[in-house]
């Protein structure tokens, strides 16, 4: 009996000891968990701090603007706002404004601007005079201005096989330097004044706000189509972009006469969609000599040979045409002259 009592006493002590141990472990676990929770909270706070530190800092120019007004103003105020565009205004005489408007009217890059935007553009331009032989743009440099030629001739040059070669000649009404502003890339070519030049210079910010978006949209709209036109397959990306800038759209209805035989020709046409038919007047009756669909072109014969229209072109269905005038045709498609003349020689109505 005494042994049994002792065993029970021992069991009681062991149970009590176990409970104390479990209680101690439980308390330790709680404290440990509490410590872990506190550590996690600290880590989260540190992560939050890291997020604040890792946020992109404002531009250096902003940090140097003087006393801080408040944290909220700095985080959510002027720094994060899209700045309103304030165009530069350079005083000009009425005679200068008239000259600028005339040269802009010759530059297809600006033909989509409304009257208000055109007035802002005129005010923002700066007259620049360059002497023969002066280098205006250096290939590979960053660019922050573009130029429009009012008077004179300039040579665009690219380094090919280690040697600079003239790849384009610019005259009155032509522009250059716009690629660096359109695509935020280095200058694609060098430009030298072949003779004394009168230029109008336009800054990047004004160009971006007034011209770039409209030009980019137009280029994106037409470049894919232009690449599908067989006769244009040998044009480079830059030439296609300039052609896209110059294109004018013309909607036609079934039965509309686009070109009339015997008329003077001053436009080159591309068929964006729809169908047209060419007819020639003969001694007895008109006869069909050709037809056109999307991707085809017409009107080049009168421009290539300085002749009158050789046929009448009529819309067979509703459609859309794209055209450039005589000057744009010669400027932008001059490299295709040989191909077009060869095809024209093969054409026997």
HELIX and SHEET records of a PDB file:
HELIX    1   1 UNK A    2  UNK A   54  1                                  53    
HELIX    2   2 UNK A   60  UNK A   63  1                                   4    
HELIX    3   3 UNK A   71  UNK A   76  1                                   6    
HELIX    4   4 UNK A   78  UNK A   80  5                                   3    
HELIX    5   5 UNK A   94  UNK A  105  1                                  12    
HELIX    6   6 UNK A  108  UNK A  110  5                                   3    
HELIX    7   7 UNK A  115  UNK A  124  1                                  10    
HELIX    8   8 UNK A  178  UNK A  183  1                                   6    
HELIX    9   9 UNK A  204  UNK A  207  1                                   4    
HELIX   10  10 UNK A  208  UNK A  212  3                                   5    
HELIX   11  11 UNK A  213  UNK A  227  1                                  15    
HELIX   12  12 UNK A  230  UNK A  232  5                                   3    
HELIX   13  13 UNK A  237  UNK A  246  1                                  10    
HELIX   14  14 UNK A  300  UNK A  305  1                                   6    
HELIX   15  15 UNK A  326  UNK A  333  1                                   8    
HELIX   16  16 UNK A  334  UNK A  336  5                                   3    
HELIX   17  17 UNK A  337  UNK A  346  1                                  10    
SHEET    1   A 4 UNK A 126  UNK A 130  0                                        
SHEET    2   A 4 UNK A 197  UNK A 203 -1                                        
SHEET    3   A 4 UNK A 145  UNK A 151 -1                                        
SHEET    4   A 4 UNK A 175  UNK A 176 -1                                        
SHEET    1   B 4 UNK A 135  UNK A 137  0                                        
SHEET    2   B 4 UNK A 190  UNK A 193 -1                                        
SHEET    3   B 4 UNK A 154  UNK A 160 -1                                        
SHEET    4   B 4 UNK A 163  UNK A 170 -1                                        
SHEET    1   C 4 UNK A 248  UNK A 252  0                                        
SHEET    2   C 4 UNK A 319  UNK A 325 -1                                        
SHEET    3   C 4 UNK A 267  UNK A 273 -1                                        
SHEET    4   C 4 UNK A 297  UNK A 298 -1                                        
SHEET    1   D 4 UNK A 257  UNK A 259  0                                        
SHEET    2   D 4 UNK A 312  UNK A 315 -1                                        
SHEET    3   D 4 UNK A 276  UNK A 280 -1                                        
SHEET    4   D 4 UNK A 287  UNK A 292 -1                                        
END                                                                             
